[in-house]
Amino acid sequence: NPNYATGHQWYSYDLMMRNRWDDAIREMERAKQLDPLSIIVVTSLGFAYDGAERWRDGTVQFEQARAIAPDHPVTRAFGFIHELLARNFDQAAAEYRGYLVVTGNDTTHAADVERRIKDPSLRAEALREAADKWVNFAVAVHRVLDGDRAMLPYLERLADDPRRMKMFGPNMHSILGPRLRADPRIRAVLVRMGYPLQ
């Protein structure tokens, strides 16, 4: 059904994992036209834009997500990844604190983590702590802290890590960005993880 938002959403996810990014964005934009208040669709369009390094377009989607459902874990989780990849560390810290709070963590602890992410001298340690919460966080943190050159050996290790089974593939492909996704060595590791080659 061409007017079924969820169909466009899931087709977009498939296209992301096939590295057909322009098509994936078009499909997710169509999903949003059909269901503009779906927090899943809005955040998915945000990370689709991130995967094309269209940071401003992604920011618009995450601002809309916060307006629609500020206390939804999806808003906070993908918002944190977006702000982290865009190197907006203060906003990333606020998003991560929000994620901790809405997922039932102690507010004092959440505020402390936010403070440490905002402090450049404490940031790396705090972000590596955040990486332990979800494997998609770990991929984003690793890319930001260790850089693109460190991603191939990291992904090779991750391919054999049981935590990989909890990874949300479309978002992970977004985190890698266009340069890493175009690297044939990275593609080979992604195929080893079970993602399609094309």
MODELLER restraints for C-alpha pairs under 7 A, 6 or more apart:
rsr = mdl.restraints
at = mdl.atoms
rsr.add(forms.Gaussian(group=physical.xy_distance, feature=features.Distance(at['CA:3:A'], at['CA:34:A']), mean=6.72, stdev=0.5))
rsr.add(forms.Gaussian(group=physical.xy_distance, feature=features.Distance(at['CA:5:A'], at['CA:31:A']), mean=4.30, stdev=0.5))
rsr.add(forms.Gaussian(group=physical.xy_distance, feature=features.Distance(at['CA:5:A'], at['CA:34:A']), mean=5.44, stdev=0.5))
rsr.add(forms.Gaussian(group=physical.xy_distance, feature=features.Distance(at['CA:5:A'], at['CA:35:A']), mean=6.06, stdev=0.5))
rsr.add(forms.Gaussian(group=physical.xy_distance, feature=features.Distance(at['CA:6:A'], at['CA:31:A']), mean=6.72, stdev=0.5))
rsr.add(forms.Gaussian(group=physical.xy_distance, feature=features.Distance(at['CA:8:A'], at['CA:27:A']), mean=5.28, stdev=0.5))
rsr.add(forms.Gaussian(group=physical.xy_distance, feature=features.Distance(at['CA:8:A'], at['CA:28:A']), mean=6.20, stdev=0.5))
rsr.add(forms.Gaussian(group=physical.xy_distance, feature=features.Distance(at['CA:8:A'], at['CA:30:A']), mean=6.73, stdev=0.5))
rsr.add(forms.Gaussian(group=physical.xy_distance, feature=features.Distance(at['CA:8:A'], at['CA:31:A']), mean=5.29, stdev=0.5))
rsr.add(forms.Gaussian(group=physical.xy_distance, feature=features.Distance(at['CA:9:A'], at['CA:27:A']), mean=6.61, stdev=0.5))
rsr.add(forms.Gaussian(group=physical.xy_distance, feature=features.Distance(at['CA:9:A'], at['CA:28:A']), mean=5.40, stdev=0.5))
rsr.add(forms.Gaussian(group=physical.xy_distance, feature=features.Distance(at['CA:9:A'], at['CA:31:A']), mean=5.65, stdev=0.5))
rsr.add(forms.Gaussian(group=physical.xy_distance, feature=features.Distance(at['CA:9:A'], at['CA:41:A']), mean=6.70, stdev=0.5))
rsr.add(forms.Gaussian(group=physical.xy_distance, feature=features.Distance(at['CA:12:A'], at['CA:24:A']), mean=4.29, stdev=0.5))
rsr.add(forms.Gaussian(group=physical.xy_distance, feature=features.Distance(at['CA:12:A'], at['CA:25:A']), mean=6.89, stdev=0.5))
rsr.add(forms.Gaussian(group=physical.xy_distance, feature=features.Distance(at['CA:12:A'], at['CA:27:A']), mean=5.26, stdev=0.5))
rsr.add(forms.Gaussian(group=physical.xy_distance, feature=features.Distance(at['CA:12:A'], at['CA:28:A']), mean=5.73, stdev=0.5))
rsr.add(forms.Gaussian(group=physical.xy_distance, feature=features.Distance(at['CA:13:A'], at['CA:24:A']), mean=6.87, stdev=0.5))
rsr.add(forms.Gaussian(group=physical.xy_distance, feature=features.Distance(at['CA:13:A'], at['CA:170:A']), mean=5.41, stdev=0.5))
rsr.add(forms.Gaussian(group=physical.xy_distance, feature=features.Distance(at['CA:15:A'], at['CA:21:A']), mean=6.72, stdev=0.5))
rsr.add(forms.Gaussian(group=physical.xy_distance, feature=features.Distance(at['CA:15:A'], at['CA:23:A']), mean=6.81, stdev=0.5))
rsr.add(forms.Gaussian(group=physical.xy_distance, feature=features.Distance(at['CA:15:A'], at['CA:24:A']), mean=5.15, stdev=0.5))
rsr.add(forms.Gaussian(group=physical.xy_distance, feature=features.Distance(at['CA:16:A'], at['CA:24:A']), mean=5.67, stdev=0.5))
rsr.add(forms.Gaussian(group=physical.xy_distance, feature=features.Distance(at['CA:16:A'], at['CA:170:A']), mean=5.72, stdev=0.5))
rsr.add(forms.Gaussian(group=physical.xy_distance, feature=features.Distance(at['CA:16:A'], at['CA:173:A']), mean=6.75, stdev=0.5))
rsr.add(forms.Gaussian(group=physical.xy_distance, feature=features.Distance(at['CA:17:A'], at['CA:169:A']), mean=6.92, stdev=0.5))
rsr.add(forms.Gaussian(group=physical.xy_distance, feature=features.Distance(at['CA:17:A'], at['CA:170:A']), mean=5.77, stdev=0.5))
rsr.add(forms.Gaussian(group=physical.xy_distance, feature=features.Distance(at['CA:17:A'], at['CA:173:A']), mean=6.37, stdev=0.5))
rsr.add(forms.Gaussian(group=physical.xy_distance, feature=features.Distance(at['CA:17:A'], at['CA:195:A']), mean=6.46, stdev=0.5))
rsr.add(forms.Gaussian(group=physical.xy_distance, feature=features.Distance(at['CA:17:A'], at['CA:196:A']), mean=6.67, stdev=0.5))
rsr.add(forms.Gaussian(group=physical.xy_distance, feature=features.Distance(at['CA:18:A'], at['CA:196:A']), mean=5.85, stdev=0.5))
rsr.add(forms.Gaussian(group=physical.xy_distance, feature=features.Distance(at['CA:18:A'], at['CA:197:A']), mean=6.33, stdev=0.5))
rsr.add(forms.Gaussian(group=physical.xy_distance, feature=features.Distance(at['CA:18:A'], at['CA:198:A']), mean=4.67, stdev=0.5))
rsr.add(forms.Gaussian(group=physical.xy_distance, feature=features.Distance(at['CA:19:A'], at['CA:181:A']), mean=6.99, stdev=0.5))
rsr.add(forms.Gaussian(group=physical.xy_distance, feature=features.Distance(at['CA:19:A'], at['CA:198:A']), mean=6.88, stdev=0.5))
rsr.add(forms.Gaussian(group=physical.xy_distance, feature=features.Distance(at['CA:25:A'], at['CA:45:A']), mean=6.90, stdev=0.5))
rsr.add(forms.Gaussian(group=physical.xy_distance, feature=features.Distance(at['CA:25:A'], at['CA:48:A']), mean=5.87, stdev=0.5))
rsr.add(forms.Gaussian(group=physical.xy_distance, feature=features.Distance(at['CA:25:A'], at['CA:49:A']), mean=6.97, stdev=0.5))
rsr.add(forms.Gaussian(group=physical.xy_distance, feature=features.Distance(at['CA:28:A'], at['CA:45:A']), mean=5.63, stdev=0.5))
rsr.add(forms.Gaussian(group=physical.xy_distance, feature=features.Distance(at['CA:29:A'], at['CA:45:A']), mean=6.63, stdev=0.5))
rsr.add(forms.Gaussian(group=physical.xy_distance, feature=features.Distance(at['CA:31:A'], at['CA:41:A']), mean=6.70, stdev=0.5))
rsr.add(forms.Gaussian(group=physical.xy_distance, feature=features.Distance(at['CA:32:A'], at['CA:41:A']), mean=5.98, stdev=0.5))
rsr.add(forms.Gaussian(group=physical.xy_distance, feature=features.Distance(at['CA:32:A'], at['CA:42:A']), mean=6.50, stdev=0.5))
rsr.add(forms.Gaussian(group=physical.xy_distance, feature=features.Distance(at['CA:37:A'], at['CA:68:A']), mean=6.79, stdev=0.5))
rsr.add(forms.Gaussian(group=physical.xy_distance, feature=features.Distance(at['CA:39:A'], at['CA:65:A']), mean=6.01, stdev=0.5))
rsr.add(forms.Gaussian(group=physical.xy_distance, feature=features.Distance(at['CA:39:A'], at['CA:68:A']), mean=6.96, stdev=0.5))
rsr.add(forms.Gaussian(group=physical.xy_distance, feature=features.Distance(at['CA:39:A'], at['CA:69:A']), mean=6.82, stdev=0.5))
rsr.add(forms.Gaussian(group=physical.xy_distance, feature=features.Distance(at['CA:42:A'], at['CA:61:A']), mean=5.89, stdev=0.5))
rsr.add(forms.Gaussian(group=physical.xy_distance, feature=features.Distance(at['CA:42:A'], at['CA:65:A']), mean=6.18, stdev=0.5))
rsr.add(forms.Gaussian(group=physical.xy_distance, feature=features.Distance(at['CA:43:A'], at['CA:61:A']), mean=6.37, stdev=0.5))
rsr.add(forms.Gaussian(group=physical.xy_distance, feature=features.Distance(at['CA:43:A'], at['CA:62:A']), mean=6.19, stdev=0.5))
rsr.add(forms.Gaussian(group=physical.xy_distance, feature=features.Distance(at['CA:43:A'], at['CA:65:A']), mean=6.35, stdev=0.5))
rsr.add(forms.Gaussian(group=physical.xy_distance, feature=features.Distance(at['CA:43:A'], at['CA:75:A']), mean=6.55, stdev=0.5))
rsr.add(forms.Gaussian(group=physical.xy_distance, feature=features.Distance(at['CA:43:A'], at['CA:78:A']), mean=6.70, stdev=0.5))
rsr.add(forms.Gaussian(group=physical.xy_distance, feature=features.Distance(at['CA:45:A'], at['CA:61:A']), mean=6.84, stdev=0.5))
rsr.add(forms.Gaussian(group=physical.xy_distance, feature=features.Distance(at['CA:46:A'], at['CA:58:A']), mean=4.20, stdev=0.5))
rsr.add(forms.Gaussian(group=physical.xy_distance, feature=features.Distance(at['CA:46:A'], at['CA:59:A']), mean=6.96, stdev=0.5))
rsr.add(forms.Gaussian(group=physical.xy_distance, feature=features.Distance(at['CA:46:A'], at['CA:61:A']), mean=4.96, stdev=0.5))
rsr.add(forms.Gaussian(group=physical.xy_distance, feature=features.Distance(at['CA:46:A'], at['CA:62:A']), mean=6.14, stdev=0.5))
rsr.add(forms.Gaussian(group=physical.xy_distance, feature=features.Distance(at['CA:47:A'], at['CA:58:A']), mean=6.40, stdev=0.5))
rsr.add(forms.Gaussian(group=physical.xy_distance, feature=features.Distance(at['CA:47:A'], at['CA:82:A']), mean=6.88, stdev=0.5))
rsr.add(forms.Gaussian(group=physical.xy_distance, feature=features.Distance(at['CA:47:A'], at['CA:171:A']), mean=6.54, stdev=0.5))
rsr.add(forms.Gaussian(group=physical.xy_distance, feature=features.Distance(at['CA:47:A'], at['CA:174:A']), mean=6.23, stdev=0.5))
rsr.add(forms.Gaussian(group=physical.xy_distance, feature=features.Distance(at['CA:48:A'], at['CA:174:A']), mean=6.34, stdev=0.5))
rsr.add(forms.Gaussian(group=physical.xy_distance, feature=features.Distance(at['CA:49:A'], at['CA:55:A']), mean=6.73, stdev=0.5))
rsr.add(forms.Gaussian(group=physical.xy_distance, feature=features.Distance(at['CA:49:A'], at['CA:57:A']), mean=6.21, stdev=0.5))
rsr.add(forms.Gaussian(group=physical.xy_distance, feature=features.Distance(at['CA:49:A'], at['CA:58:A']), mean=5.16, stdev=0.5))
rsr.add(forms.Gaussian(group=physical.xy_distance, feature=features.Distance(at['CA:50:A'], at['CA:58:A']), mean=5.70, stdev=0.5))
rsr.add(forms.Gaussian(group=physical.xy_distance, feature=features.Distance(at['CA:50:A'], at['CA:82:A']), mean=6.83, stdev=0.5))
rsr.add(forms.Gaussian(group=physical.xy_distance, feature=features.Distance(at['CA:50:A'], at['CA:174:A']), mean=6.28, stdev=0.5))
rsr.add(forms.Gaussian(group=physical.xy_distance, feature=features.Distance(at['CA:51:A'], at['CA:174:A']), mean=3.86, stdev=0.5))
rsr.add(forms.Gaussian(group=physical.xy_distance, feature=features.Distance(at['CA:51:A'], at['CA:175:A']), mean=6.19, stdev=0.5))
rsr.add(forms.Gaussian(group=physical.xy_distance, feature=features.Distance(at['CA:51:A'], at['CA:177:A']), mean=4.89, stdev=0.5))
rsr.add(forms.Gaussian(group=physical.xy_distance, feature=features.Distance(at['CA:51:A'], at['CA:178:A']), mean=6.67, stdev=0.5))
rsr.add(forms.Gaussian(group=physical.xy_distance, feature=features.Distance(at['CA:52:A'], at['CA:177:A']), mean=6.36, stdev=0.5))
rsr.add(forms.Gaussian(group=physical.xy_distance, feature=features.Distance(at['CA:52:A'], at['CA:178:A']), mean=6.26, stdev=0.5))
rsr.add(forms.Gaussian(group=physical.xy_distance, feature=features.Distance(at['CA:53:A'], at['CA:177:A']), mean=6.76, stdev=0.5))
rsr.add(forms.Gaussian(group=physical.xy_distance, feature=features.Distance(at['CA:55:A'], at['CA:86:A']), mean=6.58, stdev=0.5))
rsr.add(forms.Gaussian(group=physical.xy_distance, feature=features.Distance(at['CA:62:A'], at['CA:79:A']), mean=6.00, stdev=0.5))
rsr.add(forms.Gaussian(group=physical.xy_distance, feature=features.Distance(at['CA:65:A'], at['CA:75:A']), mean=5.89, stdev=0.5))
rsr.add(forms.Gaussian(group=physical.xy_distance, feature=features.Distance(at['CA:66:A'], at['CA:75:A']), mean=6.40, stdev=0.5))
rsr.add(forms.Gaussian(group=physical.xy_distance, feature=features.Distance(at['CA:69:A'], at['CA:75:A']), mean=6.88, stdev=0.5))
rsr.add(forms.Gaussian(group=physical.xy_distance, feature=features.Distance(at['CA:71:A'], at['CA:102:A']), mean=5.95, stdev=0.5))
rsr.add(forms.Gaussian(group=physical.xy_distance, feature=features.Distance(at['CA:72:A'], at['CA:102:A']), mean=6.89, stdev=0.5))
rsr.add(forms.Gaussian(group=physical.xy_distance, feature=features.Distance(at['CA:73:A'], at['CA:99:A']), mean=5.82, stdev=0.5))
rsr.add(forms.Gaussian(group=physical.xy_distance, feature=features.Distance(at['CA:73:A'], at['CA:102:A']), mean=6.12, stdev=0.5))
rsr.add(forms.Gaussian(group=physical.xy_distance, feature=features.Distance(at['CA:73:A'], at['CA:103:A']), mean=6.63, stdev=0.5))
rsr.add(forms.Gaussian(group=physical.xy_distance, feature=features.Distance(at['CA:76:A'], at['CA:95:A']), mean=5.32, stdev=0.5))
rsr.add(forms.Gaussian(group=physical.xy_distance, feature=features.Distance(at['CA:76:A'], at['CA:96:A']), mean=6.60, stdev=0.5))
rsr.add(forms.Gaussian(group=physical.xy_distance, feature=features.Distance(at['CA:76:A'], at['CA:98:A']), mean=6.09, stdev=0.5))
rsr.add(forms.Gaussian(group=physical.xy_distance, feature=features.Distance(at['CA:76:A'], at['CA:99:A']), mean=4.88, stdev=0.5))
rsr.add(forms.Gaussian(group=physical.xy_distance, feature=features.Distance(at['CA:77:A'], at['CA:99:A']), mean=5.97, stdev=0.5))
rsr.add(forms.Gaussian(group=physical.xy_distance, feature=features.Distance(at['CA:79:A'], at['CA:95:A']), mean=6.13, stdev=0.5))
rsr.add(forms.Gaussian(group=physical.xy_distance, feature=features.Distance(at['CA:80:A'], at['CA:92:A']), mean=4.87, stdev=0.5))
rsr.add(forms.Gaussian(group=physical.xy_distance, feature=features.Distance(at['CA:80:A'], at['CA:95:A']), mean=4.92, stdev=0.5))
rsr.add(forms.Gaussian(group=physical.xy_distance, feature=features.Distance(at['CA:80:A'], at['CA:96:A']), mean=5.53, stdev=0.5))
rsr.add(forms.Gaussian(group=physical.xy_distance, feature=features.Distance(at['CA:81:A'], at['CA:137:A']), mean=6.66, stdev=0.5))
rsr.add(forms.Gaussian(group=physical.xy_distance, feature=features.Distance(at['CA:81:A'], at['CA:140:A']), mean=6.42, stdev=0.5))
rsr.add(forms.Gaussian(group=physical.xy_distance, feature=features.Distance(at['CA:83:A'], at['CA:89:A']), mean=6.69, stdev=0.5))
rsr.add(forms.Gaussian(group=physical.xy_distance, feature=features.Distance(at['CA:83:A'], at['CA:91:A']), mean=6.18, stdev=0.5))
rsr.add(forms.Gaussian(group=physical.xy_distance, feature=features.Distance(at['CA:83:A'], at['CA:92:A']), mean=4.77, stdev=0.5))
rsr.add(forms.Gaussian(group=physical.xy_distance, feature=features.Distance(at['CA:84:A'], at['CA:92:A']), mean=5.36, stdev=0.5))
rsr.add(forms.Gaussian(group=physical.xy_distance, feature=features.Distance(at['CA:85:A'], at['CA:140:A']), mean=6.81, stdev=0.5))
rsr.add(forms.Gaussian(group=physical.xy_distance, feature=features.Distance(at['CA:85:A'], at['CA:144:A']), mean=6.51, stdev=0.5))
rsr.add(forms.Gaussian(group=physical.xy_distance, feature=features.Distance(at['CA:89:A'], at['CA:117:A']), mean=6.94, stdev=0.5))
rsr.add(forms.Gaussian(group=physical.xy_distance, feature=features.Distance(at['CA:89:A'], at['CA:118:A']), mean=6.20, stdev=0.5))
rsr.add(forms.Gaussian(group=physical.xy_distance, feature=features.Distance(at['CA:90:A'], at['CA:118:A']), mean=5.28, stdev=0.5))
rsr.add(forms.Gaussian(group=physical.xy_distance, feature=features.Distance(at['CA:93:A'], at['CA:114:A']), mean=4.65, stdev=0.5))
rsr.add(forms.Gaussian(group=physical.xy_distance, feature=features.Distance(at['CA:93:A'], at['CA:117:A']), mean=5.53, stdev=0.5))
rsr.add(forms.Gaussian(group=physical.xy_distance, feature=features.Distance(at['CA:93:A'], at['CA:118:A']), mean=6.24, stdev=0.5))
rsr.add(forms.Gaussian(group=physical.xy_distance, feature=features.Distance(at['CA:94:A'], at['CA:114:A']), mean=6.09, stdev=0.5))
rsr.add(forms.Gaussian(group=physical.xy_distance, feature=features.Distance(at['CA:96:A'], at['CA:114:A']), mean=6.98, stdev=0.5))
rsr.add(forms.Gaussian(group=physical.xy_distance, feature=features.Distance(at['CA:97:A'], at['CA:110:A']), mean=4.87, stdev=0.5))
rsr.add(forms.Gaussian(group=physical.xy_distance, feature=features.Distance(at['CA:97:A'], at['CA:111:A']), mean=6.19, stdev=0.5))
rsr.add(forms.Gaussian(group=physical.xy_distance, feature=features.Distance(at['CA:97:A'], at['CA:113:A']), mean=6.91, stdev=0.5))
rsr.add(forms.Gaussian(group=physical.xy_distance, feature=features.Distance(at['CA:97:A'], at['CA:114:A']), mean=5.57, stdev=0.5))
rsr.add(forms.Gaussian(group=physical.xy_distance, feature=features.Distance(at['CA:100:A'], at['CA:110:A']), mean=5.87, stdev=0.5))
rsr.add(forms.Gaussian(group=physical.xy_distance, feature=features.Distance(at['CA:101:A'], at['CA:107:A']), mean=5.91, stdev=0.5))
rsr.add(forms.Gaussian(group=physical.xy_distance, feature=features.Distance(at['CA:101:A'], at['CA:110:A']), mean=6.59, stdev=0.5))
rsr.add(forms.Gaussian(group=physical.xy_distance, feature=features.Distance(at['CA:113:A'], at['CA:126:A']), mean=6.24, stdev=0.5))
rsr.add(forms.Gaussian(group=physical.xy_distance, feature=features.Distance(at['CA:116:A'], at['CA:122:A']), mean=5.20, stdev=0.5))
rsr.add(forms.Gaussian(group=physical.xy_distance, feature=features.Distance(at['CA:116:A'], at['CA:123:A']), mean=5.60, stdev=0.5))
rsr.add(forms.Gaussian(group=physical.xy_distance, feature=features.Distance(at['CA:116:A'], at['CA:126:A']), mean=5.95, stdev=0.5))
rsr.add(forms.Gaussian(group=physical.xy_distance, feature=features.Distance(at['CA:117:A'], at['CA:123:A']), mean=4.23, stdev=0.5))
rsr.add(forms.Gaussian(group=physical.xy_distance, feature=features.Distance(at['CA:117:A'], at['CA:126:A']), mean=5.66, stdev=0.5))
rsr.add(forms.Gaussian(group=physical.xy_distance, feature=features.Distance(at['CA:117:A'], at['CA:127:A']), mean=6.54, stdev=0.5))
rsr.add(forms.Gaussian(group=physical.xy_distance, feature=features.Distance(at['CA:124:A'], at['CA:145:A']), mean=6.96, stdev=0.5))
rsr.add(forms.Gaussian(group=physical.xy_distance, feature=features.Distance(at['CA:127:A'], at['CA:141:A']), mean=6.39, stdev=0.5))
rsr.add(forms.Gaussian(group=physical.xy_distance, feature=features.Distance(at['CA:128:A'], at['CA:141:A']), mean=6.81, stdev=0.5))
rsr.add(forms.Gaussian(group=physical.xy_distance, feature=features.Distance(at['CA:130:A'], at['CA:137:A']), mean=6.93, stdev=0.5))
rsr.add(forms.Gaussian(group=physical.xy_distance, feature=features.Distance(at['CA:131:A'], at['CA:137:A']), mean=4.91, stdev=0.5))
rsr.add(forms.Gaussian(group=physical.xy_distance, feature=features.Distance(at['CA:131:A'], at['CA:138:A']), mean=4.00, stdev=0.5))
rsr.add(forms.Gaussian(group=physical.xy_distance, feature=features.Distance(at['CA:131:A'], at['CA:141:A']), mean=6.29, stdev=0.5))
rsr.add(forms.Gaussian(group=physical.xy_distance, feature=features.Distance(at['CA:132:A'], at['CA:138:A']), mean=6.58, stdev=0.5))
rsr.add(forms.Gaussian(group=physical.xy_distance, feature=features.Distance(at['CA:135:A'], at['CA:163:A']), mean=6.47, stdev=0.5))
rsr.add(forms.Gaussian(group=physical.xy_distance, feature=features.Distance(at['CA:135:A'], at['CA:164:A']), mean=6.71, stdev=0.5))
rsr.add(forms.Gaussian(group=physical.xy_distance, feature=features.Distance(at['CA:135:A'], at['CA:166:A']), mean=6.88, stdev=0.5))
rsr.add(forms.Gaussian(group=physical.xy_distance, feature=features.Distance(at['CA:135:A'], at['CA:167:A']), mean=5.76, stdev=0.5))
rsr.add(forms.Gaussian(group=physical.xy_distance, feature=features.Distance(at['CA:136:A'], at['CA:167:A']), mean=5.91, stdev=0.5))
rsr.add(forms.Gaussian(group=physical.xy_distance, feature=features.Distance(at['CA:136:A'], at['CA:168:A']), mean=6.87, stdev=0.5))
rsr.add(forms.Gaussian(group=physical.xy_distance, feature=features.Distance(at['CA:136:A'], at['CA:172:A']), mean=6.04, stdev=0.5))
rsr.add(forms.Gaussian(group=physical.xy_distance, feature=features.Distance(at['CA:140:A'], at['CA:175:A']), mean=5.99, stdev=0.5))
rsr.add(forms.Gaussian(group=physical.xy_distance, feature=features.Distance(at['CA:143:A'], at['CA:151:A']), mean=6.47, stdev=0.5))
rsr.add(forms.Gaussian(group=physical.xy_distance, feature=features.Distance(at['CA:152:A'], at['CA:186:A']), mean=6.13, stdev=0.5))
rsr.add(forms.Gaussian(group=physical.xy_distance, feature=features.Distance(at['CA:155:A'], at['CA:189:A']), mean=6.88, stdev=0.5))
rsr.add(forms.Gaussian(group=physical.xy_distance, feature=features.Distance(at['CA:156:A'], at['CA:189:A']), mean=6.22, stdev=0.5))
rsr.add(forms.Gaussian(group=physical.xy_distance, feature=features.Distance(at['CA:158:A'], at['CA:164:A']), mean=6.44, stdev=0.5))
rsr.add(forms.Gaussian(group=physical.xy_distance, feature=features.Distance(at['CA:159:A'], at['CA:193:A']), mean=5.48, stdev=0.5))
rsr.add(forms.Gaussian(group=physical.xy_distance, feature=features.Distance(at['CA:180:A'], at['CA:186:A']), mean=6.51, stdev=0.5))
rsr.add(forms.Gaussian(group=physical.xy_distance, feature=features.Distance(at['CA:181:A'], at['CA:187:A']), mean=6.38, stdev=0.5))
rsr.add(forms.Gaussian(group=physical.xy_distance, feature=features.Distance(at['CA:187:A'], at['CA:197:A']), mean=6.87, stdev=0.5))
rsr.add(forms.Gaussian(group=physical.xy_distance, feature=features.Distance(at['CA:191:A'], at['CA:197:A']), mean=5.87, stdev=0.5))
